[in-house]
């Protein structure tokens, strides 16, 4: 059961603010200020600008944490608060921390490379060097919360890593191996990733327009999403609010191409997830798509959806229209948005929409959120190298005594 959400994003900090931004269709796009963008023809991104790490991180020296770790630790604190849990409760139980990422602490690596080029390796800041290990995305959460009886894993399966981390947590909790899991993803914007996507020709000039006939690519973004996952027995015993139930998930890796998605493999992964969850295609009410806003991804993903769901697929939205591409945090934030949609009865919109590409053939809920009674939501995460991960969430319904 999902009982707590922590959110650090360009459109809101915390579950409540994130919910209101999703309902309002807010955009996080603005000119990038985190690194030098001189020489680039366009340079919008979705930066996190309203997060105060000192509000949430109290036990760990802030300067010892990289930017992505600050987001992740802060989101973990928020998730516990949202779930009504104290660290002492967790410390008395066996647990798991699984965090997904694409770039780890590449924002810190950018600084080190800049120092090396300008002044030589001897001028690299030792404190920044100590921040770069990606395992710190999970271990620093354990350190901040004072947890010792936990497994801490960082899962680096690029842009589907958040869903991978949720699936790992689901298996650990449902098997009884652990009593709780803090799972999700975190990434910080960095010059390396922005430049890489720019050179691929996939950075949009102003905004991200998934499934739109005029779409021009992605905007890089950043943030973190952490979910509290515990057993039904645990949640009921402490009277927890249950946002949603993780019904199942699916993973595959086709290694078809370094960057191009494979539609058949994406469809296969959806089938794996639905079977694992015990859900029929016609029972899915909403799909939170990977929906990057590139020509190739949107057509490939839409066709894969129609291959699985037929000519009348569920409404299919893209949060990246609002958040940009938050890399390893993307599907974690997608899962949180899916849980909030189930709990509050609404569908977030795909903003910046003018006209749906005829080759996509889906209802992307353009520009305005709509009220909806949802029971099952599918959350897609697709990644370079064919790393696909899909999580199925459902409403929790009490069984009559």
C-alpha positions, 0 to 999 in steps of 0.5 A: 500500500502507498501511504505517503508521498514526498515531492520535490518538483519544479511545479510544487514541493510536497504532495499537497502543492503538487496536487494543486499544480497538477489540477491547475496544469502549471508549467515548470518551464523557465530559462535555465540558471543552474549552469552556463547556457551561453552559445545554445540557441534555446535554453529553457528547462524545468528547474526546482527553485522553491526547495529549501533543504534546511527545512527538511534535512536536519541531521546531515550537513547540507554541504555533504550532499549533492543536489540530487541527494538533497532532493531525495533526502528532502522528499523522503522526509516529506513522504514520512511526514505525509504518511504520519510516520516517525523515523523511530517507527522505521528504525525498529523495523527491517526496511528497504530504500530503493532510489532510481536515477539517470545521472546520479550526481552529475551536477557535481561532476560538472563542477569537478570537470570545469575545475579540472579543465580550468586549473588542473585536477589538483584544484578539484574540491575534495568536498564535491568529490565526496558527494558524487557517488550515486549510491549516496542517493539511497544511503544518505536517506538512511543516514538522515533518518537514522536507519541501520536495519535497511538495504539501500540500493540506487538503481541506475536504469536511466529514465525508467529507474523510478518504476524499477525502484518501486517494483523492487520495493513492491517485491520486498514488501509483498514477500515479507522480506521487509516491513516498509520501503522508501522508493522512488527516484531523484535527479538534478539538472546538469550541463552534461545531460542538457548538452547531450540531448541538445546535440541529439536535436531533442531539446524543445525551444520553449515548452514540451508538447507531448503528442502534439502535431507541433511538438519539438522535443523535451525540456530537461528537468529535475526533482525527486519523488519518494513513496512510502510502501508498506503492507496492508496489515501495517497500514491498517494497524496504524490507521494510515491513509491509503492513497493507492495499492501497487497491483503489480509491475512489468520490466523488460530490456530489449537493447534494440537501440541506444536511444530509439524505443522499440514499440513491440517491446514496449507493448510486451512490457505493458502486457507483463505488467497487466498480467502481473497485476491481474488486470485486464486491459479494459479495466485500466482507466488512465495511462500516465505515459512516458510521453517525452514530446519527441517525434519518435517516442510519442508515436512509438508509445501511442502505437504500443498502447493501441496494440495492447488496448485496441482502438479505444485506449484509456485516456493517456497523459504526459506529466512531462508537459508540466515537469519537463523530463526529470530523468530518474525521478520521472516515473516516480513522480508519475507514480505519485501523480497516479496515486493522487489522481486515484485518491482525489478523483481527477486526471491531470492534463497534458498542457501546451497542447494545440492539436493531437498528432494523427499518428498518436491517436490518443486522448491526452486530456489537453490543457485542463484537468478533468474529474474522473472516478478512477480505479486502475492507472498504468504508469509508463517508464521507458528508457534509453537502451530499451529499459522499460518499466511499467507499474500498475496502481489501483484504488484500495477497497476495503473488504466487508467484514 
